[in-house]
Amino acid sequence: MTEETAQPSSEPVAASATNEPSLDSVYKEQYGVEEQAASFQPQSPQPVAQPAPQAFRAPDPFDPNFGAYQNQMANSVMSLNQALSQTRNEIGTLRQTLNSERVEADIKRTVSSIAEKSGLDPKFAEVAFQLKAKENPQLLRIWNDRGSNPKALEKAIEVVSREFKQTYSVKQDPQLVENQRAVSASRNSMATTAKTSQQDEWESMTPTDRQAKVRLMMSRG
């Protein structure tokens, strides 16, 4: 009798559920946030060619108009400083507004994605994500670097959505369902029995007993 030797299967083995990425793997391995931060080198802007300044000759200090010239220069410098200060304030306000709008839009997209993937209410998903980012520095770093590494945030959203779905999903107890069904059936049975018993009692009465029963009910109001 010839023994057959089992040959290894050439079919690929399905990935285990335990191989699902975690926030740690997203942060350290999959998208290389640390490597990207370590290798980042800011580039200096190229100098812009400036036109050669024109020669300026101040009036002679002994010139009778020198005092008027000084006043004019002082007023010009003051006006330039005021305009510069106003421009800086306007630019700062504009930057804050744009940054706030961009952050709100990013939060809205992230929360919407988490709510869709986890099945949670969007308001609850937003609170859960904020708490997760507060407790997990890696998630917070990924969120802060979302502009330069959006793929890391996308993968992190999948991870936290899966965690939220497992943590906050409401599981219905089968025994509780059975108890509720038994209570409902018992109530229906009691109602049917009481109705049948009253009807049987009324039908079993003689006409005289029925009249007496009716008079008694009327006297009780």
C-alpha positions as CSV (number, residue, x, y, z in Angstrom):
1,M,0.0,0.0,0.0
2,T,1.5,3.3,-1.1
3,E,1.3,6.2,1.4
4,E,0.6,9.6,-0.1
5,T,2.5,12.5,1.2
6,A,0.5,15.6,1.9
7,Q,1.7,18.4,-0.3
8,P,1.6,22.0,1.1
9,S,-1.2,24.0,-0.4
10,S,-0.2,26.8,-2.8
11,E,-3.2,28.9,-1.9
12,P,-2.5,32.0,0.1
13,V,-3.5,31.9,3.7
14,A,-6.2,34.5,4.7
15,A,-4.9,37.3,6.8
16,S,-5.8,37.0,10.5
17,A,-8.0,39.6,12.1
18,T,-5.1,40.2,14.5
19,N,-3.1,41.6,11.6
20,E,-5.2,44.7,11.4
21,P,-3.1,47.8,11.8
22,S,-3.0,49.7,15.0
23,L,-2.4,53.4,15.7
24,D,1.1,52.5,16.7
25,S,1.8,50.8,13.4
26,V,0.2,53.6,11.4
27,Y,2.3,56.1,13.3
28,K,5.7,54.3,13.1
29,E,5.7,52.0,10.1
30,Q,3.0,52.4,7.5
31,Y,3.4,56.0,6.7
32,G,6.7,56.9,8.4
33,V,5.6,59.9,10.3
34,E,8.7,59.8,12.5
35,E,11.0,59.3,9.5
36,Q,9.3,62.1,7.7
37,A,9.7,64.5,10.6
38,A,13.3,63.5,11.2
39,S,14.3,63.9,7.5
40,F,12.4,67.2,7.0
41,Q,14.7,70.0,6.0
42,P,13.1,73.4,5.4
43,Q,14.2,75.1,2.2
44,S,15.3,78.6,2.2
45,P,13.4,80.9,-0.2
46,Q,15.3,82.1,-3.2
47,P,16.3,85.8,-2.8
48,V,14.3,88.1,-5.0
49,A,16.3,90.6,-7.0
50,Q,15.7,94.1,-5.8
51,P,16.0,97.2,-7.9
52,A,19.0,99.4,-7.2
53,P,17.9,102.3,-4.9
54,Q,18.1,105.7,-6.3
55,A,20.5,108.1,-4.8
56,F,18.8,110.5,-2.4
57,R,20.4,113.8,-1.3
58,A,19.1,115.4,1.9
59,P,18.9,119.2,2.0
60,D,21.7,121.0,3.8
61,P,21.1,121.4,7.5
62,F,21.7,125.1,7.2
63,D,19.0,125.4,4.5
64,P,16.0,127.4,5.7
65,N,13.7,124.6,4.6
66,F,15.5,121.9,6.5
67,G,13.0,122.0,9.4
68,A,10.1,121.5,7.1
69,Y,11.9,118.6,5.5
70,Q,12.4,116.9,8.9
71,N,8.7,117.3,9.7
72,Q,7.8,115.8,6.4
73,M,10.0,112.9,6.9
74,A,8.7,112.3,10.5
75,N,5.1,112.4,9.2
76,S,6.0,110.0,6.4
77,V,7.6,107.5,8.8
78,M,4.7,107.7,11.2
79,S,2.2,107.0,8.3
80,L,4.3,104.1,7.1
81,N,4.5,102.6,10.6
82,Q,0.7,102.9,11.0
83,A,0.0,101.4,7.6
84,L,2.5,98.6,8.4
85,S,0.9,97.9,11.7
86,Q,-2.6,97.8,10.2
87,T,-1.5,95.5,7.4
88,R,0.1,93.1,9.9
89,N,-3.1,93.0,12.0
90,E,-5.3,92.4,8.9
91,I,-3.0,89.6,7.7
92,G,-3.0,88.0,11.2
93,T,-6.8,88.2,11.4
94,L,-7.1,86.7,7.9
95,R,-4.7,83.9,8.8
96,Q,-6.6,83.0,11.9
97,T,-9.9,83.0,10.0
98,L,-8.6,80.8,7.3
99,N,-6.9,78.5,9.7
100,S,-10.1,78.2,11.8
101,E,-12.2,77.5,8.8
102,R,-9.7,74.9,7.5
103,V,-9.6,73.2,10.9
104,E,-13.4,73.1,11.2
105,A,-13.7,71.6,7.7
106,D,-11.1,68.9,8.6
107,I,-12.9,68.1,11.8
108,K,-16.2,67.8,10.0
109,R,-14.8,65.5,7.4
110,T,-13.0,63.3,10.0
111,V,-16.0,63.0,12.3
112,S,-18.3,62.3,9.3
113,S,-16.0,59.5,8.2
114,I,-15.7,58.0,11.7
115,A,-19.5,58.2,12.2
116,E,-20.1,56.4,8.9
117,K,-17.5,53.6,9.6
118,S,-18.4,53.1,13.2
119,G,-22.2,53.6,13.2
120,L,-22.0,56.2,16.0
121,D,-23.9,59.4,16.2
122,P,-21.7,62.2,14.7
123,K,-21.8,64.2,17.9
124,F,-20.7,61.2,20.0
125,A,-18.1,60.3,17.4
126,E,-16.6,63.8,17.6
127,V,-16.3,63.6,21.4
128,A,-14.9,60.1,21.3
129,F,-12.3,61.2,18.7
130,Q,-11.3,64.3,20.8
131,L,-10.8,62.2,23.9
132,K,-8.8,59.6,21.9
133,A,-6.5,62.3,20.5
134,K,-6.1,63.8,24.0
135,E,-5.1,60.4,25.5
136,N,-3.0,59.2,22.5
137,P,0.0,61.4,21.5
138,Q,0.5,59.4,18.4
139,L,-3.0,60.1,17.1
140,L,-2.6,63.8,18.0
141,R,0.6,63.9,16.1
142,I,-1.0,62.3,13.1
143,W,-3.9,64.8,13.3
144,N,-1.5,67.8,13.5
145,D,0.5,66.5,10.5
146,R,-2.7,65.8,8.4
147,G,-1.7,68.5,5.9
148,S,1.7,66.9,5.0
149,N,0.6,63.3,5.5
150,P,-3.1,62.8,4.8
151,K,-2.7,59.1,4.2
152,A,-1.7,58.6,7.9
153,L,-4.8,60.3,9.1
154,E,-7.0,58.3,6.7
155,K,-5.6,55.0,8.1
156,A,-5.9,56.3,11.7
157,I,-9.5,57.0,11.0
158,E,-10.1,53.4,10.0
159,V,-8.3,52.2,13.1
160,V,-10.2,54.4,15.6
161,S,-13.5,53.7,13.8
162,R,-13.1,50.0,14.3
163,E,-12.2,50.5,18.0
164,F,-15.2,52.8,18.6
165,K,-17.5,50.3,16.9
166,Q,-16.3,47.5,19.2
167,T,-16.2,49.7,22.3
168,Y,-19.4,51.7,22.1
169,S,-21.7,49.4,20.1
170,V,-24.8,48.3,22.1
171,K,-25.1,44.5,22.2
172,Q,-28.6,43.0,22.9
173,D,-28.7,40.3,25.5
174,P,-30.5,37.2,24.1
175,Q,-31.8,36.3,27.6
176,L,-33.2,39.8,28.0
177,V,-35.0,39.5,24.7
178,E,-36.5,36.2,25.8
179,N,-37.6,37.6,29.1
180,Q,-39.3,40.6,27.4
181,R,-41.1,38.2,25.1
182,A,-42.3,36.0,28.0
183,V,-43.6,39.0,29.9
184,S,-45.5,40.2,26.8
185,A,-47.0,36.8,26.3
186,S,-48.0,36.5,29.9
187,R,-49.8,39.9,29.8
188,N,-51.7,38.9,26.7
189,S,-52.7,35.6,28.3
190,M,-54.0,37.3,31.5
191,A,-56.0,39.9,29.5
192,T,-57.6,37.1,27.4
193,T,-58.4,35.0,30.4
194,A,-59.9,37.8,32.4
195,K,-62.1,38.8,29.4
196,T,-63.2,35.3,28.8
197,S,-64.0,34.7,32.5
198,Q,-66.2,37.8,32.8
199,Q,-68.1,36.9,29.6
200,D,-68.6,33.3,30.8
201,E,-69.9,34.6,34.2
202,W,-72.4,37.0,32.5
203,E,-73.7,34.3,30.2
204,S,-74.2,31.8,33.0
205,M,-76.5,34.2,34.9
206,T,-80.3,33.9,34.9
207,P,-82.3,36.9,33.7
208,T,-83.1,37.8,37.4
209,D,-79.4,37.6,38.3
210,R,-78.5,39.8,35.4
211,Q,-81.1,42.4,36.4
212,A,-79.8,42.3,39.9
213,K,-76.2,42.7,38.7
214,V,-77.1,45.6,36.5
215,R,-78.9,47.4,39.4
216,L,-75.9,46.8,41.6
217,M,-73.5,48.3,39.1
218,M,-75.8,51.3,38.6
219,S,-76.0,51.9,42.4
220,R,-72.2,51.9,42.6
221,G,-72.1,54.6,39.9
